[in-house]
Amino acid sequence: MDAAGSYTLDEFNERMSKIEGIDPRVKSYLYNIGYHRWPRVHATVNRTWTMTSNITESLNAVTKEASELPIFDLLEYMRTLLERWTKEKLLKAKGYFHIPWVRALTDHIHTVIDGVKWYIVCLESKKCSCDQFQLDELPCLHALAALRHRNETYENYFSPYYTRESLLRTYEIPVNPLPDKSEWNVPQHISDEVVNPPTGEKRQPGRPQKERYKTYDELKSKKYKVSCDNCGGEGHNKKSCKNAPKKK
């Protein structure tokens, strides 16, 4: 959600107003969670560069079919998947770290023009009026422009968390393999325990949903279009389809 990634209060308040216009209950719900818990601008600690659910999306996509497996086979499938991903990411991390662009502008406390807006950058305090520099602890576009003007490199202006060494440490903890099931040393009280399905919840009719529900932003996005299972058209679903054959 755009509101979560806001760097300034003006941006955040504008986006929350849009949410309130869609459904005031959603704004109340987000307020009750506590603004310090989720939006970047209200965070009590500095967050990382991006907030994303990509790892969840990736796991959901590749485990869709595996979700039908028994619990042990499902967990082993996910363990081996993470083992492979960790190895691939480690190899990729060894050859990666690059900031692609800068813009040369003025001197010491810098005025940076970005499009039609002006920003003030102070390299000494590592701050920019766009707030991205100090919140991400990573030089923003405007800070990079100032550094370029001074012919100075950016290594001393970002958090250690963004270094190549930190990136490598992320993947240095291995996902350990398991021995054969016959060699497991399982305590007797665990072996004797019988795990029953949950009680008190009535299963809903129809097939269980495997895909996650799309967010409002995704539904309105050009990348995601609702399509009809009845006629194949876009912009409507099967229930609202007007092309369905009439019953005789």
C-alpha positions as CSV (number, residue, x, y, z in Angstrom):
1,M,0.0,0.0,0.0
2,D,1.3,3.4,-1.0
3,A,0.5,4.9,2.5
4,A,2.9,2.4,4.1
5,G,5.8,3.6,1.9
6,S,5.2,7.4,2.5
7,Y,8.2,9.4,3.4
8,T,6.4,12.6,4.4
9,L,3.3,13.4,6.5
10,D,1.8,15.2,3.5
11,E,2.0,12.1,1.4
12,F,0.7,9.9,4.2
13,N,-2.2,12.1,5.0
14,E,-3.2,12.4,1.4
15,R,-3.2,8.7,0.9
16,M,-5.1,8.0,4.1
17,S,-7.7,10.5,2.9
18,K,-8.2,8.4,-0.3
19,I,-8.5,5.3,1.9
20,E,-11.1,7.0,4.0
21,G,-13.0,8.1,0.9
22,I,-13.2,4.4,-0.2
23,D,-14.2,3.0,3.2
24,P,-13.9,4.9,6.5
25,R,-13.8,1.6,8.4
26,V,-10.5,0.7,6.8
27,K,-8.9,4.0,8.0
28,S,-10.3,3.3,11.5
29,Y,-8.8,-0.2,11.4
30,L,-5.4,1.0,10.3
31,Y,-5.5,3.7,13.0
32,N,-6.3,1.2,15.7
33,I,-3.3,-0.9,14.7
34,G,-1.1,2.0,15.5
35,Y,0.6,4.2,12.9
36,H,4.0,3.4,14.5
37,R,3.7,-0.2,13.5
38,W,3.3,0.0,9.7
39,P,3.8,3.3,7.8
40,R,7.4,4.4,7.2
41,V,6.9,8.0,8.1
42,H,5.6,7.2,11.6
43,A,8.1,4.4,12.3
44,T,9.9,4.7,15.7
45,V,13.0,3.0,14.2
46,N,14.6,3.3,10.7
47,R,13.3,0.7,8.3
48,T,15.1,-0.9,5.4
49,W,15.0,0.4,1.8
50,T,11.9,-1.5,0.7
51,M,8.9,-3.1,2.4
52,T,7.7,-6.0,0.3
53,S,5.9,-9.3,0.5
54,N,7.8,-10.7,-2.4
55,I,9.1,-13.7,-0.5
56,T,5.5,-14.6,0.6
57,E,4.3,-14.2,-3.0
58,S,7.1,-16.4,-4.3
59,L,6.4,-19.1,-1.7
60,N,2.7,-19.0,-2.5
61,A,3.3,-19.3,-6.2
62,V,5.7,-22.3,-6.0
63,T,3.9,-24.2,-3.2
64,K,0.4,-24.0,-4.7
65,E,0.5,-27.6,-5.9
66,A,2.6,-28.8,-3.0
67,S,0.0,-27.6,-0.5
68,E,-2.0,-30.8,-1.3
69,L,0.9,-32.9,0.2
70,P,0.9,-34.4,3.7
71,I,2.4,-32.0,6.2
72,F,5.8,-33.7,6.4
73,D,6.3,-33.8,2.6
74,L,5.1,-30.2,2.4
75,L,7.7,-29.0,5.0
76,E,10.5,-31.0,3.3
77,Y,9.5,-29.5,-0.1
78,M,9.7,-26.0,1.4
79,R,13.0,-26.8,3.2
80,T,14.7,-28.0,0.0
81,L,13.2,-25.1,-1.9
82,L,14.8,-22.6,0.6
83,E,18.0,-24.5,0.5
84,R,18.2,-24.1,-3.3
85,W,17.2,-20.4,-3.2
86,T,19.8,-19.6,-0.5
87,K,22.5,-21.1,-2.6
88,E,21.4,-19.2,-5.7
89,K,21.1,-15.9,-3.8
90,L,24.5,-16.4,-2.2
91,L,26.2,-16.8,-5.6
92,K,24.3,-13.8,-7.0
93,A,25.3,-11.7,-4.0
94,K,29.0,-12.3,-4.5
95,G,28.8,-10.4,-7.8
96,Y,26.3,-7.7,-6.9
97,F,26.4,-4.1,-5.6
98,H,25.8,-1.2,-7.9
99,I,24.1,2.2,-7.8
100,P,23.3,3.2,-11.4
101,W,22.7,6.9,-11.6
102,V,23.7,10.4,-10.3
103,R,23.0,14.1,-11.2
104,A,25.6,16.8,-10.8
105,L,24.3,20.1,-9.2
106,T,25.5,22.6,-6.5
107,D,27.9,22.8,-3.4
108,H,28.1,21.9,0.4
109,I,24.5,22.4,1.6
110,H,23.0,21.6,-1.7
111,T,19.9,22.7,-3.6
112,V,18.8,20.0,-5.8
113,I,16.2,20.4,-8.5
114,D,14.2,17.3,-9.4
115,G,11.6,18.0,-12.1
116,V,9.6,20.9,-10.8
117,K,10.5,20.4,-7.1
118,W,13.4,21.7,-5.1
119,Y,15.2,19.7,-2.3
120,I,17.8,20.6,0.3
121,V,20.5,18.1,1.0
122,C,22.9,18.2,3.9
123,L,25.6,15.6,3.5
124,E,27.1,16.4,6.9
125,S,23.9,15.3,8.8
126,K,23.0,12.8,6.1
127,K,19.6,14.4,5.5
128,C,17.4,15.5,2.6
129,S,14.1,17.4,2.6
130,C,12.5,14.4,0.8
131,D,13.1,12.4,4.0
132,Q,14.2,9.4,2.1
133,F,18.0,9.8,2.8
134,Q,17.6,9.7,6.6
135,L,14.7,7.1,6.8
136,D,16.3,4.6,4.5
137,E,19.9,5.5,5.6
138,L,20.8,5.3,2.0
139,P,21.6,8.3,-0.3
140,C,18.6,9.3,-2.3
141,L,18.7,10.7,-5.8
142,H,19.3,14.2,-4.5
143,A,22.1,13.2,-2.2
144,L,23.8,11.2,-5.0
145,A,23.6,14.3,-7.2
146,A,25.3,16.4,-4.5
147,L,28.0,13.8,-4.0
148,R,28.6,13.7,-7.8
149,H,29.0,17.4,-7.8
150,R,31.7,17.2,-5.1
151,N,33.4,14.3,-6.9
152,E,32.9,12.3,-3.7
153,T,32.0,8.6,-3.5
154,Y,28.9,7.4,-1.6
155,E,30.5,4.7,0.6
156,N,30.5,6.8,3.8
157,Y,26.8,7.8,3.5
158,F,24.8,4.6,3.8
159,S,24.0,2.2,6.6
160,P,26.3,-0.8,7.0
161,Y,23.2,-3.0,6.4
162,Y,23.5,-2.1,2.7
163,T,27.1,-3.3,2.3
164,R,28.1,-6.3,0.3
165,E,29.4,-7.9,3.5
166,S,26.0,-7.6,5.2
167,L,24.3,-9.0,2.1
168,L,26.6,-12.0,2.1
169,R,26.0,-12.6,5.8
170,T,22.2,-12.8,5.1
171,Y,22.8,-16.0,3.2
172,E,25.7,-17.5,5.1
173,I,23.5,-19.5,7.5
174,P,22.8,-22.8,5.8
175,V,19.5,-24.5,5.6
176,N,20.6,-27.8,7.1
177,P,19.5,-31.1,5.5
178,L,17.6,-33.7,7.5
179,P,18.8,-37.3,8.0
180,D,16.7,-40.2,6.7
181,K,13.4,-40.6,8.6
182,S,14.6,-43.9,10.0
183,E,17.4,-42.1,11.9
184,W,15.2,-39.5,13.6
185,N,15.4,-39.5,17.4
186,V,11.8,-38.6,18.2
187,P,10.9,-38.4,21.9
188,Q,8.3,-40.9,22.9
189,H,5.8,-38.3,24.1
190,I,5.9,-36.8,20.6
191,S,5.5,-40.1,18.9
192,D,2.5,-40.9,21.0
193,E,0.8,-37.6,20.5
194,V,-2.2,-37.7,18.1
195,V,-2.9,-34.5,16.2
196,N,-6.5,-34.1,15.3
197,P,-8.0,-31.6,12.9
198,P,-9.4,-28.4,14.5
199,T,-12.9,-28.6,15.9
200,G,-15.7,-26.1,16.1
201,E,-15.1,-24.7,12.6
202,K,-17.5,-25.7,9.8
203,R,-15.8,-26.0,6.4
204,Q,-17.2,-23.7,3.8
205,P,-18.8,-25.3,0.7
206,G,-16.7,-25.5,-2.5
207,R,-13.0,-25.9,-3.1
208,P,-10.7,-24.1,-0.7
209,Q,-9.1,-21.0,-2.1
210,K,-5.4,-21.4,-3.0
211,E,-4.7,-17.9,-4.4
212,R,-4.6,-14.9,-2.1
213,Y,-7.2,-12.2,-2.3
214,K,-6.1,-9.3,-4.5
215,T,-5.7,-5.9,-2.8
216,Y,-7.7,-2.8,-3.9
217,D,-4.6,-1.3,-5.6
218,E,-4.0,-4.5,-7.6
219,L,-7.6,-4.7,-8.7
220,K,-7.4,-1.1,-10.0
221,S,-3.9,-1.6,-11.5
222,K,-3.5,-1.9,-15.2
223,K,-1.4,-5.0,-14.6
224,Y,-4.3,-6.9,-13.1
225,K,-7.6,-7.1,-15.0
226,V,-10.7,-9.1,-13.9
227,S,-11.7,-11.6,-16.6
228,C,-14.9,-13.6,-17.0
229,D,-14.8,-17.4,-16.9
230,N,-18.0,-17.5,-18.9
231,C,-17.2,-15.5,-22.0
232,G,-13.5,-14.7,-21.6
233,G,-14.0,-10.9,-21.6
234,E,-12.3,-8.5,-19.3
235,G,-13.7,-6.0,-16.9
236,H,-16.3,-8.2,-15.4
237,N,-16.7,-11.7,-13.8
238,K,-19.0,-14.7,-14.3
239,K,-21.7,-13.4,-12.0
240,S,-22.1,-10.0,-13.7
241,C,-21.6,-11.4,-17.3
242,K,-24.2,-10.2,-19.7
243,N,-23.1,-12.6,-22.5
244,A,-24.3,-15.7,-20.8
245,P,-26.7,-17.8,-22.8
246,K,-30.3,-17.3,-21.7
247,K,-32.0,-20.2,-20.1
248,K,-34.9,-21.7,-22.1
